[in-house]
């Protein structure tokens, strides 16, 4: 039964998690997965990019 006990040294892989963004067009609260760079607002259809990837 010792094999079933977690000793705290096991690494846990965490996958993608959603980040909450505010749509700049309508103000709706939308989600963007951490690995994604683009999402579409469910409320108005506006394409929202992750801030770090926008180059002006």
C-alpha positions as CSV (number, residue, x, y, z in Angstrom):
1,X,0.0,0.0,0.0
2,X,3.0,2.3,0.3
3,X,2.9,2.8,-3.5
4,X,-0.5,4.5,-3.3
5,X,0.7,7.3,-1.0
6,X,1.8,10.6,-2.5
7,X,5.1,11.8,-1.0
8,X,4.8,15.3,-2.5
9,X,7.7,14.8,-4.9
10,X,5.5,13.9,-7.9
11,X,5.3,16.5,-10.6
12,X,1.8,17.5,-11.7
13,X,1.4,18.5,-15.3
14,X,-0.9,21.5,-15.6
15,X,-2.5,22.0,-19.0
16,X,-4.0,25.0,-20.5
17,X,-6.2,27.2,-18.3
18,X,-8.6,30.0,-19.4
19,X,-7.7,33.6,-18.8
20,X,-10.5,36.2,-18.4
21,X,-10.4,39.1,-20.8
22,X,-12.7,42.1,-21.4
23,X,-13.8,42.6,-25.0
24,X,-12.5,46.1,-26.1
25,X,-15.6,46.5,-28.4
26,X,-18.6,45.6,-26.2
27,X,-17.1,45.1,-22.7
28,X,-18.2,41.5,-22.5
29,X,-16.2,39.1,-20.3
30,X,-14.6,36.4,-22.4
31,X,-12.1,33.6,-21.9
32,X,-8.8,33.0,-23.7
33,X,-6.8,29.8,-23.2
34,X,-3.2,30.3,-22.1
35,X,-1.7,28.7,-25.2
36,X,-4.0,30.6,-27.6
37,X,-3.3,34.1,-29.1
38,X,-6.8,34.7,-30.5
39,X,-10.4,34.3,-29.3
40,X,-13.8,35.6,-30.6
41,X,-16.2,37.5,-28.3
42,X,-19.3,35.5,-27.8
43,X,-21.4,38.6,-27.4
44,X,-20.4,40.7,-30.5
45,X,-18.1,38.5,-32.6
46,X,-15.1,40.8,-32.3
47,X,-11.7,39.1,-32.7
48,X,-9.6,39.6,-29.5
49,X,-5.9,39.0,-29.5
50,X,-3.6,38.4,-26.5
51,X,-1.9,41.7,-25.7
52,X,1.6,40.3,-25.9
53,X,1.2,39.3,-29.5
54,X,0.0,42.6,-30.9
55,X,2.7,44.5,-32.7
56,X,1.8,48.1,-33.7
